Amino acid sequence: MASDLLAVKHLKKYFPVQKNMFFGKKAFIHAVDGISFAIGPRQTIGLVGESGCGKTTLGRTLVNLEKPTAGEIYFKGKNTADFKYSEWYEYRKSVQFIFQDPYSSLNPRKTVLDIVTTSLRSSNLLYSKKKLAGRTEELLKLVGLSTQYCHHYPHEFSGGQRQRISIARALALSPELLICDEPVSALDVSIQAQVLNLLNGLKNKFNLSLIFISHDLAVVKHVSDMIFVMYRGKIVEKAPGASLFAHTGHPYSKALISAIPEPKVGKSKERIILKGDVSTPVGEMKGCCFQDRCYMAQKICKKQEPPAKQVAKEHTAFCHFA
């Protein structure tokens, strides 16, 4: 744990829902349900799964935008629950979040200069207008934007340019970990490649660690050292990118991989069509979390939670039949 930049142990995040105002018991949505993992320096972890599986909630909990219901988050070996104010201050500087929608996450009333330097001004790191402008120009150059855009507003930019501004804002405090919440999902394919290459380049230049959240396995494979497949708030498979595709162990992962379009003309592959959608994870679920949609499900899946099974080196699947 000492060598890990960030480590998570049995993290849970539940949201209360009221079924009956007077007589019903309060139920809880298990958005994140007992997740454990660790990320080291200069490492990229990919979190993948369908909408509603808990990826974004996990990311928001890691940056303290959501308070965890249970579990522990360790940063450089120390439990964040024991942090003093000064330690939270350093944590917020070191762990930054890139939001999914680059338009709604940028204040439309502020210029690029104001947006990028908000964190610097609130941290009292740079106080003169000249230094703030200089730092903004430096960050815009890093993300591939012209310095002439400093006094422009978000609505004057394309989606790809707005996402670059979001990345510049996240880099302003020189973080060690970036949590990227589907940063390319709203962009055209050609722009997606540019932003992915930008993130990879910044990772190598500044020795950053990345947690990359996406519903697209092909994108996650391109950027990740390790991939974690999530379903109903749980990790159902974890593996290095190449191993996940070569030795897929969990039926949910197989279905996700089968949905990736085949780039070669005339070549096709068999699609695995899952029945239904991701159900809302309200309350405890006995057995496997994927039992309702699994084409391999048997009686044991409804009675026992699947154990971790070793599929290959550093490759684990949580399935009775992996």
Secondary structure, 3 states (H helix, E strand, C coil): CCCCCEEEEEEEEEEEEECCCCCCCEEEEEEEEEEEEEECCCCEEEEECCCCCCHHHHHHHHCCCCCCCEEEEEECCEEHHHCCHHHHHHHHHHEEEECCCCCCCCCCCCCHHHHHHHHHHHCCCCCCHHHHHHHHHHHHHHCCCCHHHHHCCHHHCCHHHHHHHHHHHHHCCCCCEEEEECCCCCCCHHHHHHHHHHHHHHHHHHCCEEEEEECCHHHHHHHCCEEEEEECCEEEEEEEHHHHHHCCCCHHHHHHHHCCCCCCCCCCCCCCCCCCCCCCCECCCCCCCCCCCCCCCCHHHHHCCCCEEEEECCEEEECCCC
